[in-house]
Amino acid sequence: MNRLAIGAVLVLCPSLAAAQAITTEVDVTAGVSTENVSAGATQIRAMGEGPGAVRFFAEAAWGARYFPASRPQSPTDVFGAAYPYQNRAQVIEAYGERTFRPGGGLVGVRAGRFRTPFGISARSDHAYAGFMRAPMIRYDDYFALSNNFLEHGADVIVGAPQAYFEASVGRPSDVGTVQRRPGFDTVLRGQAYYRSAIVGVSHYRAMPYQPEYFAKGRAVFTGVDVRWMYDGIQLRGEFLSGRPFDGTTTTGGYIDLMVHRVGMGPVTAVARLERLDYDTIPEFVLFARRALAGARIRIPGGLTAQIAAGHQWRQQIQRDRTAFDLAITYSLRRDIDTRRP
């Protein structure tokens, strides 16, 4: 585990052992796709609350994709929704946080190693939600952001529960196939909700992950995200626009539909429409479109199945224009009361 992440957690939470309760979770996943790739992954998490109402969260993950010998490392973004698949164990997040409520307001402080807080960015938003592919605007090497971007730094929230402003400053600590160059990253974000709707606006500045000899300047993106929920139906989406480095532009977004009504039992239906436009010199431009549809099915005994079909048009970003994906996850959760002798 990175020493900086450990230190930041210990500063905010000096005695994890004194926490009254620690929750541990383990997810083990196996998957297969018609793109001639299979995968396995394991995530381990621990979370709880220590003295002074300081919460802590730590997560490690291992994932690997396997390709047939006849087609090694075929281009694909399957099984990359929220974790890297590089065949090695890595610390994903490790932070401490504290929330204050002065005069009915909201002040939150987080420090350590955490996901870049741009738009819809939490692990639970993308992992095991029914999609086995990250949105194109959030996948490594698609000239926008990545769900594998991590920050070593601090994040502050100020406002009220209904509307707040967030500022994050850190240095990159990415775990995916792309690594941003050293430098300070900043994210500014505002979020508000009214009844069943949540709306957020984010602004991001960081060093590019492309090589310095041709990627000059900084990566700069501004995005809008919306979530609406009503009677077992959730609509959410993000749209961003900006540049991965000087002289280029990336615009794109996605809309997700998730449906879980009472009569559907253990099944949650999901669907996504998305686009990505990367504009640069003619030989490297990318204008991709994709549609996904699938389901998450809860099975007794701690099992969850995910099945999805996807089709892309315009330019291709992976090997097959149409693909079918399947994954099975076993989850185990345990609460540990540290007050017991």
C-alpha positions, 0 to 999 in steps of 0.5 A: 500500500502506498505510504502517502495513502497510509499516512493520510488515513492515519492523520484523519483516523489515528486509531482504526483499531479503536473503531466500534465496527468494521464492515468487510466485503469480498467480491469474486468475479468470473466472466466471459465475452464473445470477443474471445476474452475471459476474466477473473477479479477479486475486490476486498474492502474494509470500512467503518467509523472510528473515534470522533466520527471519522469514517475510513474506507480501504479497498484492494483489487486484482483483475486479469483478462485472458486471451486465446493464444491465436489472438493475444491482447485483442482490443476490448474494453469489456470487464473494465467498468471500475477496476484495472485488469492488469494481473496484479493486486493494487490498492484502489482507494484508502482514505479517511473522511469526516463530516460536520453539520455547523448550523444545519450546513454541510462541511466534509473533509476527505484525505488519502487516495480516492477516485477522481471526483468528476461527475458520476464517479463512485465505485458503486455507480459503475461496478456490478450495476449491470454494465461490464463496460465503462462508458467510453468517456470513462475508459482508459485511452479513449481521450477523455477521463478514466474510472481508473484515475485516482488522486493522492490528496484532499477533497473538501465539501461545503454547502448544505445537504441540498446543494454543495460545492466540492474542491479536490487537489491531489497528485495522480495515482492511477491504476489503469493502463494509462498513467497521467504525468506528474503534476497537480490535479484539480477538480471543482464540482457543484451538485444540487438536488430537488425532489427526485433529480440530482444535477452536477457540474464538474471542471477538471484540470490535470496533466495528460497521460499521453507522452510529453513529446507530442501531448503539450499543455494540460487536460481540461474537461467540463461536464454535466451529470444528471440523475433522476429516480422514480418508482423503480426507474432511474435515468442518469447520464453525463456529458463532457467537453474539453481537451486531452491535450493542446490542439485536440478536443473530446466531446461525448456522453452517455444515458443509462436506464435502470429499471427494477419494479416490484414484479421483476423480482431479482432482475434489474434491466439496464440499457445505455446509449453513448457517443465519443467524438475525438477531433484531432489530425485526420488520421487519428480522429475517432467518432464512435457510437454504442448501445448496450442492453442487459440485466443484473440478476440476484441469485440466492447464496450471495451470487449475482449474474450480469448479462449484456449485449452491445453494438457499436457503429461509426468507427470501432473502438474494440474488435467486434462490432457486436458482442455478448458478455456474461459475468458471475460474482460471489459477494461476502459481507461481514460486520466485525464489532471491535468492542468485543473482548 
